[in-house]
């Protein structure tokens, strides 16, 4: 049985450093891989005759569908402006953390995921992390607002 996985993030949930669009793309690829492996585990569990509650449960088919939808949406986002990459990266980390919780739950249910493991191993994520004050995009937006307000007076 796979053991429970606790991912360790950086200082107080974020670290000093800049995130590029390449980091976001790597995070999107990691999430897509992890989600697909967990979906395969879920399908294997259902093929064994197990059924999941539909709603009103912490782990239900509805909450799983919501998470899959959020992951697919994140995977399809483009990183047009690198200034907001830190915020986008943070959202990816939240999705990875939720996927980790589902991985632990599937391990407890003994879900198959192939010939060698009960559930997939946690996927590695890029080492770089979020920028300053939630990302440089927020700082730039604040500067623009201040400049506009200054010009209005």
N, C-alpha and C positions, 0 to 999 in steps of 0.2 A: 504494500500500500504506500502511496506517495505521502511524504510527510508534509505538514502544513508549511507554507512558504510565507515568510515575512520579508518583504522588500524594504531595504533601508534607503531612504532618500537622504538628501543633504541637509545642511544646517537649517533648522526651523522650517522644513518644508521647501526651502529654496536655497540656492547657493549663489555666491557672487560669480558672475561670468556671463558671457553673452551666448545667446542661442541663435544659430543661423537657420535659414530655410532648409539647408541640408540636414541639420539636426531634426527638424520637424518632419522632413521626408523619411528619415531613418526611423523616427518614432511611429509614423504612419505605417511603414512596412512592418515593424515589430508588432503593432497592434493587429494588423491584417493577418499575420501569421498566427499569432496567439489565438485570435478569435476563431480562425478556421480550424485550428487544432482542437479547441474546446467544443466547437460545433460538432466535430467528428466524434468526440467523446460522448457528447450528449446524444447524438444519433445512435451510437453503439449502445448506450444505456436504454434508449427507447426500443431498439431492436431486440433487446433482451426481455421486453415485455413490461418494463417499468414505465409508469406514467407520472407526470409532474402535476401538482395542483395548478389550476388555471389562474387564480388570483387570490388576494387576501393572505398571501404568504410572503415571507422574506425572499424565498427562492421559489418562484413560480414561473410558469411558462410566459406570463405577461411581463414580469420583471426581466426575464432572460431576453424576450423579444425587444424590450425597451433598450437594454444594454447593447444588443446586436445592432439595433437601429442607430444608436449614438456612435458606436464604433464605425459603422459603415459611413455615417455622415462625416466623422472626423477623418477617415481615410480618404474621402473624396475632396476635402478642403484643399484649396491651393494656398500657398504661402506667397502671396503677391507682394506684400510689403514686409520686409525683414524686421521692421520695427515692432510688429505685433507677434513675432515668433515666440517670444517668451511666454505670453499668455496662451498661445496655441499649444506650446509644449506642456504648460501646466495642465491644460485640459487632457492632454494625452496621458500624463502621469496619473490623473484621476481615473481615467478609463483602465489603465494597466492595473491599478490598485483594485478596481472592481472586478476585473477579469481574474486577478489573483484570488479574490474571495470565492468566485465561482469555481476556480480550479480546486481550491480546498474542499468545497462542498462536493464537487464531483468525485474527488478522491475518497471522501467519506462514503459516497454512494457506490464506490468501486466501479466507476465508469471505465469501459475499455477505450483505448485510443490507439490501437495498433498492436503489433506483436510483442513489443518489448516493454511497454509501460501501461499502468492503469490510466494515467492522465499525462498530458504533455508537461514537459519541464517548463518553468517560467522562462520567458524570452528575455534576452538581454536588451537593455535600452541604452541609448547613447549616453556618454558620460557628461557632456556639457549640460548646463542647467540654466535656469531663469536669470534674467538680468536684474537691473536695479528697480526697486519700487514697483514690482509687478511687470516690468518690461519697459524698455525705452519708449515704446509707443505711448504709454500713459504720460510719461514725462514730456514728450513732444506735444501731445494733445494739450497738456496743461500750459505749456509755453505759448502755443497758438491762441488759446483762450485768453490768456493774460494780455497778449499783444493786441488782440481784437478789442478787448475791453479798454485797454489803454488808448487806442485810437478813437474809440467812441466818446471819450471824455475830453 
